[in-house]
C-alpha cells in the first residue's frame, strides 16, 4: 500500500513540474520539447526551392543565468512568440534574452546578427557586445550553441549540404568536430533543419559524444558554415574578414588586366617622361653651343 502511494506521489510531482515548465517562459532544453509555431509547421511542410531565400538564426542557452535565444519557430520564445510578446520583446530585435524569476528581458548591449541564405556560399550567425555577461556566474555552462533554419529537413543532403563549419569565440577559432551535428530530437520534432556546434545535453545522453568543451567567451560568438546545393552562388556570402582581401585581389587583377589590354602602367609613364626630359636637355645644349659659335 505504501509503495502504491509513493508511486502516485512521484507521478503527481513529475506532472506538476512538467506543467510548471510548460506555462513559464523558461528556455527549452533537451528535456522539454519546443512547441512549434504555425509558421514553423508551414515551413517544414513547404517544398524546398533551391532558387529561394531562406534564413539561419543564432541559438544559444547558458545554464544558471538562463541567457538564451531559442529556435525561431518556438511558439513561445521565437518569432512572434507569445511569452516574448507579453514581455514587450521581439525575437528579431537583435539581442539575446534572459529569463529571471520567469520574467523575460533583453540582454542589453548585445547585437545578434542572423543570416539570409540566397545561394551557395559561406554564411555566419553571431552575437557581439556580450561584455562579460556569460562569464559573471562561475557555475554557468554554455550548454547550447546552434543554428536553426527555415529550411525543411526533407532537403537535407538532397540538395542542401551544410559543411566546413567553424566556431569563433572572441575572434579565436575553436577546435570542433569535422561533421555537423544534427540533433534528431529537435529536427524530428520540428521538421526543420538545425545543426548544433555545442550541446552538452546531447553529449550527456550520448547522442553527441564529440561535443567540444569550449571556454566561455567574454564578448563575441561566431558560427560560420558553408551552404551548397542551391541553384545559384551568392557572391556576397563570404567568411567575415575576407571581404577586404577579395577587394584587394580584384583591384590587383583589374590593374594587371588593364596593363595586359594595352593600358600604360605608372612605371612606363615615368620612364617616358625621363626620356623626354633628357632629349629636351640635349637639344638645349646643342642650340646654346651653336649660338656661341
RODREN-531570 format. One line per field, with one value per residue: residue number from 1; residue in three letters; x negated, y negated, z of N, C-alpha, C, O in turn. Coordinates in steps of 0.05 Angstrom, whole numbers. Each point is the difference from the previous one (the first is absolute). Example, Ala and Ser with C-alpha at 12.3 -4.5 7.8 and 13.67 -1.06 7.14 Angstrom:
<vexkes>
pos c(1/2)
code c(ALA/SER)
n.xx c(-264/28)
n.yy c(114/-21)
n.zz c(156/-27)
ca.xx c(18/-16)
ca.yy c(-24/-24)
ca.zz c(0/1)
c.xx c(-18/15)
c.yy c(-24/-22)
c.zz c(0/14)
o.xx c(-21/-10)
o.yy c(0/-22)
o.zz c(13/4)
</vexkes>
This chain:
<vexkes>
pos c(1/2/3/4/5/6/7/8/9/10/11/12/13/14/15/16/17/18/19/20/21/22/23/24/25/26/27/28/29/30/31/32/33/34/35/36/37/38/39/40/41/42/43/44/45/46/47/48/49/50/51/52/53/54/55/56/57/58/59/60/61/62/63/64/65/66/67/68/69/70/71/72/73/74/75/76/77/78/79/80/81/82/83/84/85/86/87/88/89/90/91/92/93/94/95/96/97/98/99/100/101/102/103/104/105/106/107/108/109/110/111/112/113/114/115/116/117/118/119/120/121/122/123/124/125/126/127/128/129/130/131/132/133/134/135/136/137/138/139/140/141/142/143/144/145/146/147/148/149/150/151/152/153/154/155/156/157/158/159/160/161/162/163/164/165/166/167/168/169/170/171/172/173/174/175/176/177/178/179/180/181/182/183/184/185/186/187/188/189/190/191/192/193/194/195/196/197/198/199/200/201/202/203/204/205/206/207/208/209/210/211/212/213/214/215/216/217/218/219/220/221/222/223/224/225/226/227/228/229/230/231/232/233/234/235/236/237/238/239/240/241/242/243/244/245/246/247/248/249/250/251/252/253/254/255/256/257/258/259/260/261/262/263/264/265/266/267/268/269/270/271/272/273/274/275/276/277/278/279/280/281/282/283/284/285/286/287/288/289/290/291/292/293)
code c(UNK/UNK/UNK/UNK/UNK/UNK/UNK/UNK/UNK/UNK/UNK/UNK/UNK/UNK/UNK/UNK/UNK/UNK/UNK/UNK/UNK/UNK/UNK/UNK/UNK/UNK/UNK/UNK/UNK/UNK/UNK/UNK/UNK/UNK/UNK/UNK/UNK/UNK/UNK/UNK/UNK/UNK/UNK/UNK/UNK/UNK/UNK/UNK/UNK/UNK/UNK/UNK/UNK/UNK/UNK/UNK/UNK/UNK/UNK/UNK/UNK/UNK/UNK/UNK/UNK/UNK/UNK/UNK/UNK/UNK/UNK/UNK/UNK/UNK/UNK/UNK/UNK/UNK/UNK/UNK/UNK/UNK/UNK/UNK/UNK/UNK/UNK/UNK/UNK/UNK/UNK/UNK/UNK/UNK/UNK/UNK/UNK/UNK/UNK/UNK/UNK/UNK/UNK/UNK/UNK/UNK/UNK/UNK/UNK/UNK/UNK/UNK/UNK/UNK/UNK/UNK/UNK/UNK/UNK/UNK/UNK/UNK/UNK/UNK/UNK/UNK/UNK/UNK/UNK/UNK/UNK/UNK/UNK/UNK/UNK/UNK/UNK/UNK/UNK/UNK/UNK/UNK/UNK/UNK/UNK/UNK/UNK/UNK/UNK/UNK/UNK/UNK/UNK/UNK/UNK/UNK/UNK/UNK/UNK/UNK/UNK/UNK/UNK/UNK/UNK/UNK/UNK/UNK/UNK/UNK/UNK/UNK/UNK/UNK/UNK/UNK/UNK/UNK/UNK/UNK/UNK/UNK/UNK/UNK/UNK/UNK/UNK/UNK/UNK/UNK/UNK/UNK/UNK/UNK/UNK/UNK/UNK/UNK/UNK/UNK/UNK/UNK/UNK/UNK/UNK/UNK/UNK/UNK/UNK/UNK/UNK/UNK/UNK/UNK/UNK/UNK/UNK/UNK/UNK/UNK/UNK/UNK/UNK/UNK/UNK/UNK/UNK/UNK/UNK/UNK/UNK/UNK/UNK/UNK/UNK/UNK/UNK/UNK/UNK/UNK/UNK/UNK/UNK/UNK/UNK/UNK/UNK/UNK/UNK/UNK/UNK/UNK/UNK/UNK/UNK/UNK/UNK/UNK/UNK/UNK/UNK/UNK/UNK/UNK/UNK/UNK/UNK/UNK/UNK/UNK/UNK/UNK/UNK/UNK/UNK/UNK/UNK/UNK/UNK/UNK/UNK/UNK/UNK/UNK/UNK/UNK/UNK/UNK/UNK/UNK/UNK/UNK/UNK)
n.xx c(-17/-25/-7/34/1/-27/18/30/-17/-15/31/16/-27/0/34/-4/-26/19/27/-21/-14/32/6/-34/-16/13/-40/10/18/-41/-3/-18/34/-24/14/13/-31/32/-15/0/39/11/-20/19/36/-17/24/-26/-9/-7/42/9/37/-44/19/-31/13/-12/-28/31/-36/19/-30/32/-30/-11/-45/28/-1/42/18/-22/-14/-35/23/-33/-26/37/-10/-6/-43/23/-26/-11/28/2/-34/33/7/-42/27/32/7/-6/36/-33/4/33/-16/28/-12/-25/-39/33/-43/5/-18/12/13/34/-36/45/-30/38/17/-18/29/-39/-22/-12/-8/-26/13/24/-9/26/-37/23/-42/-25/-36/-15/24/-27/-18/38/22/-18/38/-7/40/-41/41/12/-17/30/7/21/20/-6/-41/24/21/41/-5/15/-35/37/-33/34/-30/2/-19/-33/18/20/-36/29/-39/34/31/14/-33/44/-20/3/38/-21/7/20/2/10/9/-17/-27/-40/-37/-15/-26/-42/-31/-16/-9/-18/-21/-14/-1/33/-18/-2/32/-6/-20/23/20/-34/32/-9/-5/15/36/1/-43/38/-33/10/29/-36/-21/-31/36/-31/39/-38/22/-10/9/17/-8/-26/39/12/-28/-16/7/44/11/-8/-36/25/7/37/30/-12/3/42/12/-17/22/38/-6/-10/36/23/-18/5/39/4/-19/23/26/-39/20/10/-35/12/0/37/37/0/11/44/23/-4/26/43/6/0/39/34/-3/14/44/18/-6/29/42/4/1/40/28/-7/19)
n.yy c(24/19/45/24/8/33/41/14/15/42/33/10/26/45/22/10/36/41/12/18/43/30/3/27/-38/35/-21/-1/34/14/-25/-34/29/1/-32/36/-30/-32/-36/5/-6/-43/-21/9/-25/-38/-10/35/-40/32/-6/33/-15/3/27/-32/35/-42/35/-13/24/-32/33/19/-3/41/4/-31/41/-12/41/0/43/-17/37/23/33/13/18/-43/0/39/37/15/26/43/21/10/44/-11/30/-20/8/44/21/-7/44/-22/41/-34/37/27/-18/-5/13/-44/26/-24/-26/25/22/0/32/-17/41/-28/34/-18/22/16/27/-37/33/-38/32/-36/5/-38/-8/36/-13/36/-15/5/-41/-21/23/-5/-14/-44/18/-3/-9/-43/29/-32/35/-38/38/-28/14/2/15/-13/-41/14/-28/-21/-29/-6/-32/28/-39/32/34/-40/11/-34/11/-30/18/17/6/8/18/5/16/38/32/-9/-30/41/-39/42/-2/-16/22/28/-19/-11/32/-12/-20/37/-39/41/-40/-27/38/-34/-28/-27/-37/-32/-24/-30/-31/-20/42/-6/12/-33/8/-20/-22/1/0/-20/14/32/-7/32/-8/24/-21/43/-35/41/-11/-35/-22/-27/-20/11/-27/-4/35/-35/25/6/-41/19/-18/-8/35/8/-24/13/34/-10/-16/30/21/-23/-1/37/1/-27/20/30/-26/3/20/-43/29/8/44/21/-2/26/43/7/4/39/34/1/16/45/20/1/31/40/6/9/42/31/4/21/44/17/3/35/38)
n.zz c(0/33/-4/17/45/15/-5/30/39/0/3/41/26/-7/20/44/11/-4/35/35/-5/11/44/7/20/25/3/-44/23/12/38/-22/-1/-38/27/-22/-11/6/23/45/22/7/35/39/7/17/-37/7/20/-31/-14/29/21/10/30/8/25/10/4/30/15/26/8/24/-33/-15/-2/-17/-19/10/5/-40/-3/22/12/20/-18/-21/-40/11/12/5/0/-41/-24/15/-21/-29/1/-13/-17/-25/43/-8/17/29/9/21/12/8/22/-27/13/-30/-7/-7/-32/37/-35/14/-18/-1/-7/-17/-6/-29/8/-16/31/-40/35/0/28/5/31/8/25/1/12/-11/-23/-23/-35/-36/2/-13/-32/40/20/-9/-13/-18/17/-3/-30/-7/-28/11/-15/-35/14/-37/37/-12/19/40/-5/13/-11/29/-11/36/-12/3/22/7/24/-2/21/1/-28/40/-31/-5/37/-45/20/-11/30/-39/33/-16/20/1/35/-16/-11/32/33/-10/3/40/-39/17/8/13/20/16/16/29/-15/-36/14/20/-33/-3/9/40/-18/-43/24/-30/10/12/-22/43/-34/-17/-38/-8/-27/-8/-19/-2/-33/-7/-26/6/-43/11/-3/33/-30/40/-35/7/-25/27/-5/37/-18/-17/28/43/27/16/37/40/20/23/41/33/19/32/41/26/23/37/36/25/28/23/34/6/-1/42/9/-14/28/37/-7/-3/38/22/-15/14/42/3/-11/30/33/-13/3/41/15/-16/18/39/-3/-12/34/28/-15)
ca.xx c(17/-18/-13/19/3/-24/0/20/-12/-21/12/12/-21/-11/21/-1/-25/3/19/-14/-18/16/14/-19/-16/-28/-10/3/-25/4/21/26/4/8/26/-5/19/13/-20/-20/13/3/-27/-8/16/-3/-20/-24/-6/-29/-4/14/-14/4/-12/-14/2/-17/13/-19/11/-19/14/-3/8/22/-3/8/15/12/5/18/27/13/26/0/-24/-10/13/28/4/19/-14/-16/19/11/-20/-6/-25/2/-22/-19/-7/-29/-13/5/20/-7/23/-6/25/20/6/-18/-9/-22/-27/-8/-27/-6/9/2/2/8/-8/19/-12/11/-16/-23/-21/-7/17/-8/18/-18/8/-23/8/7/-12/-4/26/-1/-21/5/7/-20/13/16/-12/10/10/7/-5/11/12/26/6/27/-3/12/-19/1/-19/-27/-16/12/-27/-15/-22/-14/-27/-21/9/-20/9/-19/8/-17/-17/-19/12/1/0/27/1/1/27/21/18/29/13/25/21/12/7/24/23/7/0/-17/-29/-14/-25/-12/-28/-3/24/-9/21/-2/-24/6/16/-16/6/-21/-23/-22/6/-24/1/-10/-3/22/-11/5/14/12/3/6/3/-4/6/3/25/-1/24/18/-2/-20/-19/4/-27/-4/-1/-28/-6/-6/-29/-13/10/-21/-20/11/0/-28/-7/14/-13/-25/7/9/-24/-15/16/-2/-27/-2/18/-12/-2/-27/-3/-13/-29/-5/3/-24/-23/4/-5/-29/-13/6/-15/-27/-1/2/-25/-21/6/-7/-29/-10/8/-17/-27/-1/2/-26/-18)
ca.yy c(-24/-23/-3/-11/-29/-13/-2/-21/-26/-5/-6/-27/-20/-3/-14/-28/-12/-2/-21/-25/-7/-6/-26/-22/-7/9/11/29/16/26/16/-13/-4/-26/-2/-12/-20/6/-7/22/24/-6/1/29/14/-12/12/-16/-14/-5/-27/-18/-14/12/-15/15/-16/8/11/1/2/3/8/-18/-27/3/-17/18/-7/26/4/-21/10/4/-15/-17/-17/-4/-22/-4/17/-12/-9/-24/-22/-8/-16/-23/7/13/20/-11/-28/-2/5/25/-4/11/7/-1/2/4/-25/-2/-27/-2/-3/-26/-3/22/-4/26/-2/25/2/5/18/-4/15/14/-18/2/-16/-3/-12/-9/-19/-16/-18/14/-16/16/10/29/8/-10/22/21/26/2/16/-6/27/3/-19/14/-16/10/-12/5/20/25/22/17/-9/6/17/2/-5/-18/11/-19/11/-20/-18/-10/-14/-20/-13/-23/-1/22/24/22/27/13/23/-5/5/-16/16/-6/13/12/-6/-25/1/17/-14/-24/4/-22/4/-13/14/-9/0/8/9/17/18/22/14/15/22/17/-4/-18/6/-18/-28/-13/-16/-26/-20/-20/-25/-24/-21/6/27/3/26/-4/26/-1/11/7/14/-20/-4/-20/-8/-26/-11/-15/19/7/0/-27/-7/6/-18/-19/15/4/-25/-5/19/-9/-24/8/14/-20/-14/17/4/-25/-1/20/-8/-22/-24/-8/-1/-24/3/-6/-29/-13/5/-16/-28/-3/0/-26/-20/3/-9/-29/-11/3/-19/-26/-2/-3/-27/-20/2/-12/-29/-9/1)
ca.zz c(0/1/-25/-20/6/-7/-30/-7/7/-19/-26/3/1/-27/-16/8/-11/-29/-5/7/-22/-24/2/4/-23/3/-26/-2/0/-13/13/-5/-29/-8/-14/-27/-8/-25/-22/-1/-12/-28/-13/-1/-20/-26/-18/-1/-25/-1/-9/18/22/26/23/21/24/22/23/23/27/22/25/24/-7/-19/-23/-21/-24/-9/-29/-11/-4/26/1/23/2/-27/-15/9/23/19/25/-6/-4/26/13/-18/-15/-26/-5/-19/7/-1/26/15/21/26/16/28/15/-20/-14/-23/-6/-20/11/-12/-11/-19/-27/-13/-30/-13/-28/-21/-19/-27/-19/11/11/28/16/28/20/21/21/11/21/24/22/25/11/2/19/27/18/-3/-2/-24/-22/-27/-6/-28/-21/-24/-21/-10/-26/-11/-21/8/4/-23/-20/10/-17/-27/-11/18/16/18/4/7/21/18/24/10/25/3/-24/-1/-11/19/-12/1/-18/-28/-9/12/16/-3/22/-9/19/-8/-29/-3/12/-15/-29/-11/2/22/7/26/4/27/12/22/7/-19/7/23/-8/-18/-28/-11/16/-7/7/10/24/-9/21/-3/-12/15/-15/-25/-10/-29/-12/-29/-13/-29/-11/-28/-9/-10/-29/-6/20/11/0/25/22/6/28/10/1/-26/-20/-8/-15/-26/-15/-8/-21/-24/-9/-12/-25/-19/-8/-18/-24/-16/-12/-22/-22/-14/17/7/29/12/-4/-28/-4/12/-18/-24/8/4/-27/-13/13/-9/-28/0/11/-21/-21/11/0/-28/-10/14/-11/-27/3/9/-23)
c.xx c(-17/-14/18/4/-25/-2/19/-11/-21/11/12/-20/-12/19/0/-24/3/19/-13/-18/16/12/-19/-16/-28/-8/2/-28/6/22/28/4/10/27/-4/22/13/-19/-21/11/3/-26/-9/14/-5/-21/-24/-4/-29/-7/12/-18/8/-15/-13/-1/-19/17/-20/15/-22/16/-6/10/25/0/4/9/10/2/20/29/14/25/0/-24/-14/12/29/7/17/-13/-16/18/12/-20/-8/-26/6/-25/-21/-8/-30/-14/3/21/-9/26/-8/26/24/9/-22/-7/-22/-27/-12/-29/-8/11/-1/4/6/-8/23/-13/13/-15/-22/-21/-5/17/-8/23/-17/14/-25/11/10/-10/-1/25/0/-20/4/5/-19/12/15/-15/13/9/7/-8/8/11/26/7/29/-1/12/-21/0/-20/-29/-13/12/21/-19/-22/-11/-27/-19/8/-23/13/-22/11/-20/-21/-19/15/-3/-2/27/0/2/29/21/19/29/15/28/24/15/9/24/25/10/3/-18/-30/-12/-26/-12/-30/-6/28/-7/22/-2/-26/5/16/-14/5/-21/-25/-24/5/-24/4/-13/-1/21/-12/7/17/15/0/7/2/0/4/4/25/-5/25/22/-4/-23/-20/6/-28/-6/-3/-28/-5/-7/-30/-14/9/-22/-22/10/-1/-28/-8/13/-13/-26/5/8/-23/-16/14/-2/-27/-2/17/-11/-1/-29/-2/-14/-30/-7/1/-25/-24/2/-7/-30/-14/5/-16/-29/-3/1/-25/-22/4/-8/-30/-10/6/-18/-28/-2/1/-27/-19/6)
c.yy c(-25/-4/-12/-30/-15/-4/-22/-28/-7/-9/-28/-22/-6/-15/-30/-14/-5/-23/-27/-9/-9/-28/-24/-6/9/12/30/13/26/16/-12/-6/-28/1/-15/-18/8/-6/22/25/-4/2/29/15/-10/15/-18/-12/-7/-28/-21/-13/13/-14/19/-18/12/10/3/5/4/7/-21/-29/0/-23/18/-14/27/1/-21/9/6/-17/-20/-20/-5/-24/-1/18/-13/-10/-25/-24/-10/-18/-24/4/12/17/-13/-29/-4/3/29/-7/14/6/1/-1/2/-26/-4/-30/1/-2/-24/0/21/-6/26/-5/27/-1/5/16/-3/14/15/-20/6/-20/-1/-11/-7/-17/-13/-18/14/-13/15/12/30/10/-8/22/23/27/4/15/-9/27/5/-24/13/-20/13/-14/5/18/26/22/19/-7/7/21/4/-22/-15/15/-23/12/-22/-19/-8/-14/-19/-13/-22/-2/23/26/23/27/13/24/-8/3/-17/19/-10/14/11/-7/-26/1/18/-14/-22/5/-20/6/-17/15/-13/2/10/8/20/20/25/16/18/25/20/-4/-17/3/-18/-29/-13/-14/-27/-19/-21/-26/-24/-20/10/30/-1/29/-3/27/-5/14/6/16/-19/-3/-18/-4/-28/-13/-16/18/10/-2/-28/-5/6/-20/-19/14/5/-25/-7/18/-9/-25/6/13/-19/-16/16/3/-25/-2/19/-8/-24/-25/-5/-2/-25/1/-7/-30/-15/3/-18/-29/-5/-2/-27/-22/0/-10/-30/-13/1/-21/-28/-4/-6/-28/-22/-1/-13/-30/-11/0/-22)
c.zz c(0/-27/-21/4/-8/-31/-9/5/-20/-27/2/0/-27/-18/6/-11/-30/-7/5/-22/-24/0/4/-25/2/-27/0/1/-13/12/-4/-30/-6/-14/-26/-8/-26/-23/-3/-13/-31/-15/-3/-22/-29/-17/-2/-28/-1/-10/19/21/26/22/20/25/22/23/23/26/20/25/22/-6/-17/-20/-24/-26/-12/-30/-10/-1/27/3/23/0/-27/-13/7/23/21/26/-4/-4/26/15/-16/-15/-27/-5/-18/6/2/26/9/22/25/15/29/16/-20/-14/-22/-4/-21/14/-13/-9/-20/-27/-14/-30/-11/-30/-18/-22/-27/-21/13/10/29/16/29/17/24/21/10/21/26/25/26/12/4/20/28/21/-5/-3/-26/-22/-26/-12/-29/-17/-26/-20/-8/-26/-8/-24/9/2/-23/-21/8/-18/-28/-4/20/16/17/6/10/21/18/24/8/25/5/-22/-3/-10/20/-15/4/-19/-29/-11/16/16/-3/22/-8/17/-8/-29/-5/10/-17/-30/-14/6/22/4/24/0/28/10/22/9/-17/6/24/-7/-19/-30/-14/16/-5/7/12/27/-7/24/-5/-9/17/-16/-25/-7/-29/-7/-30/-14/-30/-9/-29/-7/-10/-30/-7/22/10/3/26/24/4/30/10/2/-26/-22/-11/-17/-28/-17/-9/-23/-27/-12/-14/-27/-22/-11/-20/-27/-18/-14/-23/-23/-15/16/8/30/9/-5/-28/-6/10/-19/-25/7/3/-27/-14/12/-10/-28/-1/10/-21/-22/9/-1/-28/-10/13/-11/-27/2/8/-23/-20)
o.xx c(4/-2/-9/1/3/-9/-7/3/-2/-10/-2/4/-5/-8/2/3/-8/-5/5/-1/-9/2/9/1/-18/15/-5/-19/22/11/19/-15/15/4/-8/24/-10/0/-8/-14/-4/-2/-13/-11/6/-20/2/2/-9/-23/1/-25/23/-16/10/-7/-1/20/-23/23/-18/20/-17/18/15/21/-11/4/-17/-7/18/18/22/-1/15/3/-23/10/15/23/-4/7/-2/-6/3/8/-19/-13/22/-22/-24/-6/-10/-23/17/6/-19/18/-16/16/21/21/-24/17/-11/-2/-11/-18/-19/21/-22/15/-15/-12/18/-20/24/4/-4/-4/10/0/-15/14/-19/22/-21/24/15/13/7/-1/13/0/-16/-8/1/-13/10/-25/25/-15/-3/4/-11/1/1/-7/15/18/-6/-18/-20/-6/-19/11/-13/24/-23/6/-6/-2/8/-6/-19/22/-23/23/-24/-23/-15/21/-22/9/9/-18/11/8/-2/7/6/2/19/22/24/22/17/22/24/15/1/-7/3/-1/1/-12/-18/20/-2/-6/2/-1/-9/-2/10/-13/-4/-8/-16/-16/-11/22/-23/14/4/-18/20/17/21/-17/17/-17/18/-9/6/6/-10/14/21/-20/-15/5/10/-15/-23/-6/-8/15/-15/-15/-23/-11/-3/-10/-16/-6/-3/-14/-13/-3/-6/-15/-8/-1/-9/-13/-3/-2/-11/-5/14/-10/-16/15/-11/-12/-21/-16/-9/-15/-21/-13/-10/-18/-18/-10/-12/-20/-15/-9/-16/-19/-12/-10/-18/-17/-9/-12/-19/-13/-8/-17/-13)
o.yy c(-19/-23/-16/-16/-22/-21/-15/-18/-23/-19/-16/-21/-23/-17/-17/-23/-21/-15/-20/-24/-18/-12/-22/16/-13/15/13/-10/4/18/12/-16/-12/15/-23/6/18/14/6/12/19/11/7/18/13/11/-24/14/-18/-8/-23/2/4/-19/22/-24/24/-12/8/-9/17/-12/-17/-10/-19/-11/22/-24/16/-18/-8/-16/11/-24/-19/-23/-8/-19/20/7/-24/-22/-17/-22/-25/-17/-15/-19/10/-7/5/-15/-22/-9/14/-23/15/-17/16/-18/-12/-2/1/-17/22/-13/2/13/-3/-13/11/-17/19/-20/15/-10/7/-4/-2/-21/19/-24/18/-19/15/-9/12/-4/-11/1/-11/12/10/24/6/-2/12/18/22/-3/-2/15/22/-23/21/-24/23/-23/15/1/10/2/14/16/-4/21/12/5/-3/21/-22/23/-24/-24/16/-11/8/-10/5/-9/1/7/6/2/3/2/-21/-14/-2/22/-23/24/-16/-2/-3/-11/-6/3/-4/-13/-3/12/-24/24/-25/19/17/-14/24/21/23/24/23/21/21/13/3/-18/-5/-18/11/-9/-1/3/-9/-11/-1/-14/-12/15/-16/16/-13/21/-22/22/-17/11/9/10/5/8/-17/8/-4/-9/20/-12/-14/18/-7/1/-3/-11/-1/1/-9/-9/2/-2/-11/-4/2/-6/-11/0/3/-10/-6/9/-12/-20/18/-14/-14/-21/-13/-11/-18/-19/-10/-14/-20/-17/-11/-17/-21/-14/-13/-20/-19/-11/-16/-21/-16/-13/-18/-21/-14/-14/-22/-18/-2)
o.zz c(-15/-9/-17/-19/-11/-9/-18/-16/-8/-12/-19/-12/-8/-17/-18/-10/-10/-19/-14/-7/-15/-20/-1/-19/-12/-12/21/-11/-11/-13/9/-11/16/-19/0/2/-14/-20/-22/-16/-15/-22/-19/-12/-19/11/-4/-20/14/2/-6/-2/6/-6/4/-2/4/8/-6/3/-4/6/-3/13/0/-7/-2/-1/-9/-14/15/2/0/-5/0/9/-1/14/-2/4/6/10/17/10/3/16/7/-7/-5/7/5/-18/4/3/-10/4/1/0/8/-4/5/-12/6/1/-5/21/-23/13/-15/-3/-6/-9/4/-9/6/-13/-4/-24/25/-12/12/-7/9/-8/6/-3/3/3/15/21/21/21/19/7/18/23/-21/-11/-6/-3/-2/-12/-11/7/-7/5/-8/-3/14/-17/21/-17/-4/-18/-15/-5/-17/4/-6/11/-10/8/2/-1/4/-2/5/0/2/4/-20/11/10/-24/23/-17/-7/-18/24/-10/6/0/-3/-9/4/-6/-17/-11/-3/-13/-25/20/1/-2/3/-10/4/-3/-5/10/10/-5/0/13/-6/-16/-24/15/18/-9/20/6/-8/20/-22/12/14/11/-7/10/-8/6/-11/10/-9/9/-15/17/-10/-11/-19/23/-15/18/7/22/-12/14/-14/9/-3/-22/-24/-19/-19/-24/-23/-18/-21/-24/-21/-19/-23/-24/-20/-21/-25/-22/-21/-23/-17/-10/0/13/-17/-7/-5/-15/-13/-4/-8/-16/-9/-4/-12/-15/-5/-7/-15/-12/-2/-10/-16/-7/-4/-12/-14/-3/-5/-15/-11/-3/-21)
</vexkes>
